[in-house]
Amino acid sequence: MAASSSSGSLKSNYAVFRRIESFYTGGPIQITQAGDYMFCACGSKVNIVDIATGDVIHSIEQDDETEITVFALSNDDEILVTGSQALLLKQWDWLGNKCTRTWKAVHRAPVASMTFDPSSTLLATGGCDSTIKIWDIFRQYCTHNLKGSSGVVHLVKFHPDISQPQLFSSSMDNSIRLWDLKSSQCVSQLDNHYSLVTSLSFCPDNETLISSGRDKICTVWDLKAKKVKSTIPVYETIESVVLLPQELDLSNLGVTKSSTHFLTAGSKGILRVWDASTSTCVHSQSLPHLPAESRAEVVGQHSLMHCSLVPTKSEVVAVNVERNICLYDARTLDLKKQFSGYNGEVLDVRFLGPNDSHIVVATNSPQLKVFELSSSNCQILQGHSDIVLALDVFRKGLLFASCAKDKTFRIWRMTEDGEVFCVAQGLGHTQQVGALACSKTKENFLATASQDRTVKFWILPKMPATKEKENQVLVLQADKTAVAHDKDINSVAVSPNDKLIATGSQDKTAKLWNCEDCALLGVFSGHKRGIWCVQFSPADQVLATSSADGTVKIWDLQDFSCLKVLLW
């Protein structure tokens, strides 16, 4: 179900958020050659996602709800096969959303790798039992049982030339084995890597193979001579190698027609282009613009675990360890679209943008995620160095604030074209900032509350409407500070007319403050346990509080008396 980019109903927008949250939780990913759909493993399901809208068209799900360990889509995009922990293989008519065949994998342990041959008639499965099986999909029988690998066979790949019936595989001994399918024998063992081999990519001449490994090298192989042509030190653990097609104009990436170039994705979290003939890097994506002390941490967070080319769309798709799926223009490696498929625990969420066109989400992470509701495109906002705890949005919906365990808050601006950037940072709290509230009538102030038991009032200067310079962030200091409670402050709220501030604390009380001079006006006493949330009524002169004692209380703002108690 897709939601409109206009305001729409809260129910439909929430449904979109749930869709965004759950379509991918790590594991295999594949895109059809047409480039319209993306197949994502998610526990016992494979979700089929419309790339244009982010909608889950439908889900292929195991009847026994066992986890899918691997899946493969045929080269003609017609057949989907899944392997599960139940040691069963299932063939699916994915367009019709039905299983057409189920058979035993014959492996003694789960299938770890799977691939189709170029004709889409043969399927190879590599098992955790050190064996490889090859299946005739149409005649429905096992044609080969290849033994001799060491440990889990995590990589299998057919030779792209159908006239050469060969299979390449790699297992835990870090070797690449070449199997002759006519004799069912291993005819060659290619040894150059001293750590796990992660990817194999064939050059257009079908006589050259490029392999990558977690030993921080890529190897160029001469398949005729069965020997190494060159070893390329790439200085990072590599998970995927993608050969760049010569028919595309990739001059912006330093690619020339006279040489073979390939793309690497790995632990540095960036895509890099290499010239195989000179063993040099000719292009590298830039890292996010962050302070130097945060850069190493970000690299670890964004390590790439998968990368592939979508030739019909001239796009590169990459997946990082945080399960974010990024679509790049293959000609420039500029980000075109990003899906965030796994959010973990959601701590806060707010509507954002003109007519509530976006939502901003704080997860159990230092990052913020901004989703465009019409397309599920996601922006990942870097800046905080610890978990973001709360959010609030100013009245026009283009400026919002976030606070975190890093003892700071940040102000963010959304431009007319939807780009979000940080414009200011507030410093001064000595403990984590767990709550904040923005002005309701203008964009001129906000209040923050902290574990340090203080509430701070911040006067905001006029914020820039456009992104001027990288890392140009205003540093704000509090205009007023009050030691507000005896224990942690859990919530803060600003009244609809911007004249009052309310705070709620673990000390079982809520308090009312004057915005102008931060003077205490009164105390709301009566809860038996800590107060988690305070909120002003938009129409009446009352305050609502919720507590760990299981009650919600409504309070009069004039005499601070309790008007009503709601029991849950």
N, C-alpha and C positions, 0 to 999 in steps of 0.2 A: 504494500500500500504506500503510495507516494503522497507527500503533503505539499500543498502549494507554498510558494515563497511568500504569499500574502499572509496576513495574520492568522486566518483559519481558526479552527477550534483547538483548544488545548489537547483534546483527546487525540486528534490526528497528528499533531506535532509530537506528542509523547510516543505515539506508535512509531514515528520515524526514528526517534531517539533509540527506542528499543531495537529497531531494525539495525541501526548503525552499531549498536553495542555488541551484537551477538553473531554477526555473520562470519567472523573469522577468529579463531583462537589458537592459531599456530599450526604448523604442519604443511603438507604439500599444497601447492597452488599452481593453477594452470589457466591459460587464457586460450579461447578458441582462435583458430586462424583468422576467422572473420573479425576478431577483435571486439565483438559485441558483448560477450559474456565471460565471466571469470569464475572458475571453479575453485572453491576454497574448502579445505578440510576443517571440520569443526566437531571434534568428538566422534560420535557415531553417525555423523552426517557429512555429506558434501553439499554445500550451499552453492547454488548457481545464481550469480549476481549480475544484473544488468549494469554494465560499466557506466552508461550515460546517466542513470538516475540513482544508482546505489541500491535499487530494489532487489530483494531476494526473490527471484522468479519462482523457484521452488527448491525443495531440499530432497536429496537422495539419502534415505535413512535406512540403516540396518534394522531388520525386524527384531533381532535379539538385543539391540542397543549396545552391542560390543563396539569398541573403538576402532575406527578405520585407521589402519597403519600406513596405507599407501593407496594411491589410485593412479590411473593413466587414462588419457583420452587419445583415441586413435588419430592418426594424422589427417584423416578426412573428416574429423569432428563428428563422426557418426556413433561411435561406440565408447562407452565409459565402463571401465572395469575397476572394481574396488577390492581390496584385500583387508581382512579384519583380524583381530586377535583370536577369533574363533576358528582360524585356519580355513576359512571359506573364501572363495572368489565369486564375485557376483558381476554379471554383465547386465548393463542397464540401457534401456531406451530412454536417454535423459530428457529428450524433448517430450516424450509421452509420460515421463515420470513413473516408469514401471520397470521392475526387474524381469528380464527375459530368460535368465539362466543362472543357476547356482551350482557350483561344483567344489569338491574338496581340493585344496591347494596341493595336497600330497607332500608338502613340507612338514617337517616335524616341529617346526617353530614358526612364528609369524613371518609373513613376507615383509621384507625391508625395502625392496626396490622393485620397480616395474616399468616396462617400456614396450611400445609397439614398434614393429619394423616399418620401413618406408611404405610398404604395400598395405599396411593395416590388417594383414591376415595372420601374422604371428605375434604372440605376446610372450615376453620373457619376464620371469619372476625370480628375484634373488632373495634367498631366505636367510633367516638367522641361524639356520641349521647347516650353513656352509655349502648349500647346493643351489643350482640354477635349473629351473624348469622352463621349457619352451612349449607353448600351446598353440595349436592350430585353432583359431577362433571359430572358423566356419565349419570345420569338420569335427570340432569338439573333442580333441584328444591331445594328450601330451606327446610331443614329437621327440624331445630330448630331455635327458636327465644328466646334467653336467656336474661332475664331482672333481674336487681337487683344490677348491678355494680354502682359505684359512679364516675361520671366524665368520662374522656377519658379512654377507654380500650386500653392500649398501649402494652399489652403483652398477647398473647394466645399461648397455647402449649398443644398438645394431649399427653395422657399417651402413652409411647412407647410400652406397651403391648396391642396388638390389641384385646385381649380377655377381656380387661377392658375398656369399652367405657366411658372414662372420659376426661374432658377438664379442664386445669388449666388456670386461667386468673388473671391479676392484673390491677388495675385502680388507680385513683388518691387518693383513701383513704388508700393506702399503704398496703392493704390486698391481700392475695393470695386466690382466690376462687376456690373450687373444684366442678365441675359440673358433675352430673350423666346424661349421655346422654340418658339413658333409660327412666328416669322420667322427664328429662328437668328441674331438680331442682338443686339449689346450696346445696350440702349436707355437706359442711364443709367450714369454713373460717379460714385460717391460719394467725395468727397475731403475728408478732415479730419485723417487720421492722417499723421504725417511719419516714421513708422517702421513696421516690419512689423506687419500686422494679424494677430492670433493667434486670434481667436474671434468667432463670430457667434451671437447668441441672439435668437429671436423672442418678442415679448410675446403674451399670449393673444388680443389683438385682431387679430393678424396684420398690423397696419398700423404697428407700431413695431418697430424693430430696435436691438439694443444690440451694439456692437462694441468689442473691446479691442485694445490694441496694446502694443508694446514702447516706445512713446513716453510711457508712464506716464499715459495718459488712457483713459477709456471715452467712447464717443460714443453718444448716443441719437438715432436717425434717425426722421423721419416719412417712411414709404415712399410715402404718397400724394403728398406734395409733393416727395419726393426731396431733402429738405434736413435739415440738422442741427436737432434740437430743443434739445439741450443738450450741452455738453462737460463731463465730470466729471474733474477732476484726482485721480488716485488715488495719486500719489507712489511708485509702484513699477512695474516692468515686469510686465505682466499676460500670462499664458499662456492662461487660461480664464475665461470668464464663464458662470455658470449662473443661469438665471432661477428664482426661488423660486415654487413653486405657491401660489396663494391658498387652496386647499382645506386645506392643512396649518396647524395651529396653531403659528405661529412667533413667538408673543408674547415668548418668552424671548430672542429675537434682536432685539427691537425692531421687529418687522415688524407693520404694521397692514394691514387689509383695504382701506383706501382708496387705497393707492398701490402702484406696481410696485417690487419689490425684487429685487436680484440679488446673487449671490455672486461674489467675485473670488479668483483664486489666482495667485500670482506670486512675485517675487523675494524678498519678505519672509518667505516660508515659512509664512504663516498665511492662514486663510480670513477674509474680511471681508465684511460685509453692507452694501449701499448702498441708499439710497432714491433712486430715479431722479428723482422729482419735485423733491426738494430738493437733490440732488447731495451728500448727506452720508452719512458712514459711521455706521451705527446700531449695529453690533456688530463686535468684533474679537476673534479668538482671542488668548490670551496666549502669550508666548514661553516656552520652557523656562526654568526657574528656574536661572540660572547667574550667576556673577560678571560684572560689567559688562564687564570686559576680554575675556571670552569670547563675549559676546552677538553682536557683529558677525560673528564667525567662524561661529557657529552659524546665523545667518540665511543666510549664503552657502551653507552645507552643506545647508540644508533648502529651498532655493528650489523652489517647486512648478512642475511642468511639465505637469500635466494635472489636470482636475477635471470630474466629471460627477455627475448626480443619478440615483439609483435610486428612482423614485417608489413602486414597490410595496413597498419595504422602508423607505421614509422614511429613506434613507441618502444620504450624500454620499461619493463615493470620490475620493481625491486621491493623486497620485503625485509624489514629490519627486525631485530630481536624484540622490539616492543610491539610487534605484529602490526605495524603500520605498513600499508601497501601504497607505494608511490608510482605514479605513471609519469615518465619523462619523455620529452620530445627527443627522439633518437638523434636528430641533427644538431642539437645544442646541449642536450642533457639538462634543459630547464624543466623545472617541475610544472606539470600541467594539471595534475589532480592527485589527491591523496585521500585514502580511506583509512580510518582508524577502526580496526575491527575488534579490539579488546581494550576495555577501559578499566577493568578491575572494579574496585569499590568507588562508587560515585559519591563524593562528599557534598557537592553543591552544583546547581545548574540554574542558568538564567537565560531568558530570551534576549536577543540582541539584534540591532540593525533596524532599518526601515521596515515597518509593518511586521516586526518579529520574524525577519527572514532567516536569522541564524540563532543558534544556541551556543553559549559558552559553558564548558563543563570542567569542573575541578575533580580530578580523580585522585587516587592514592599515589600521587606523583608530584614532582616539582613543576611539571609541564601543565599548561592549559591547552584545551582543545576547543577550537571554534568550528562548528559544523554548519554548512549551508544546507538548509532543510530541503531545498528542491533537488539537490544533486548528491547529497551525502559527502561532498568534498570537505576535507578537514584541514585546517591550519593548526600546526603544532607551535605553541608559543613558548619560547625559552626565556628565562630570566630569573625566576626564583631558584634558590639552591636547596630548598627543602620542600616538603609536602605542602601544597596549597590547601588551605582549610575552608575558606569562604569567599564568596563573590557578591558584588552588588553592582547595579547598572544605574547610571544617571538617567534623567527623565527622557532625553531625546533618543536614547538607545544606541548612541554611537561612542559613548565614553563609558568605561566600566572600571571597576577596581577589584583587586584580588589581594588576599593576605595569606601569610604562610608561617610555617614553623621556623623559617629563617629570620624571624623577628622584624620583618619588613612588610610593607604593602606596596603595590604597584598600580599605576594608572595606565590604562590601555586605550588607544584610539582606533576606531574602525573608519577607514576612508570610504568614499562613495563607491569605489569599485570592490569593496569587501576586504581589502587588506588590513590586517590588524598589527599594530606595533606599539611598543612601550614608550610612553612619553614622560613618566615621572616615577620616582621611587621615594618612599617615606621611611626615614630612619629615626630611631629614638627609643623604641621599646627594648626592654632588656630580656624579655622572654617571648615565646611564640605568640603571634597575633592571631587569635582565634575567631574574631568577629569584626565586621565593619559595616557601616551604613552610609549611603550617599545622600546628598541633598536631594529633596523631592521636587523643588521648584526651579532650581538653577544648577549650574555645574561649577559651583564656587566653593564648596567645602565638603568634608566627610569626617566621620568619627570612627575611631578604632578602639578596640578593647583587647586586653592581653592577659596572659597568664601572670604577668607582673602586677596584676590587680589595679592597673591604672586605665583610665579612659583618656584618649587624646583627641583634641579638636584641631583639624588641619584646614587652613585657608589655602585655596588653590589659585594659582595664577592662571591666566588664560592659556589653555593648552593648544599646541600647534595642531592644525587640521590636516597637515600633510607630513610625510616622512622627509625630513630635511637631510640629516647626516646619520650614518651608522653610529650606534652607541651613544648618541646625544640624548641623554636622559636627565631630566631635571631632578635634583636632589632636594627633597622637602624636609623641613623641620616643623615640629608641632607648634601651633600657635598657643594652645593652652593644654595643661595636663592636670588631672585630678586623681588622687589616690581614692578610688571609688568603693572598693569592697575589701573584705577581710580574706577572701579566697579568690580563685580563678574566676574571671568574667567570661561567661559563655555566650552572651548575646548582647547586641546593641541595636537600637532602632532610632530613626529620626522621624519626628511627627510630620504629617502632611503639609503643615505650614512652615516647616523648617525652624520652629521656635523652641522645640523641646527635644531632648535626648533621653531615652530610657536604657537602662542596663540591667542584665540579669546575671546572677552569680551562683557559684557553688555554696556561698554562705547563706542560701535559702531566701535571700531578699532580692527585690528589684528596686531600683532607684530612679528618680526623675531629676533631670538636670536642665538648667537654662542654657540654650545654645550660645547666647551672647557673651556670657562671662563664665560659663561652666560652673555656676553656683548650684549647690544641691537644693532642690525644692521640696523633696519629700521621699519617704521610704515606704515601700509596699511590703508588709510583713504578714506571714500567715502560712506559707508553704512549709512542709515538714522536711523536705529534702531540697537538693540543689535545683535552681531554675535553669532550664536549657534554652528557652526562647522567650523573647518579649516582642510585642508587635502592637502598634497603634491602630486604632480603628480608622478607616478612611473617611468615615462620616460622623461618628459620635466622639465625644470627649471621654473615651475610655481606653484602657490598656489591657491587653490580654497577655497572660504569662502561662507557660507550661512547665511542669516540674517532674522530676523523677519520683515524686510521691504519687504519680498517676492522676493528677488533677490539672485542669485548666481553670484559671481564675480570671474574672473580669473585674477591673478596678476603676473607680471613679478618679479622674485626674484632679478634681477640685479638693476633695477631703481625704483621698488615698484610702478610702474604704473599699472592701470587697463587695461587689454587687451581685456576683453569681459564681457558683462553683460547679464545674462540669466534671463528672467522674467518668473514668474510662476503665 
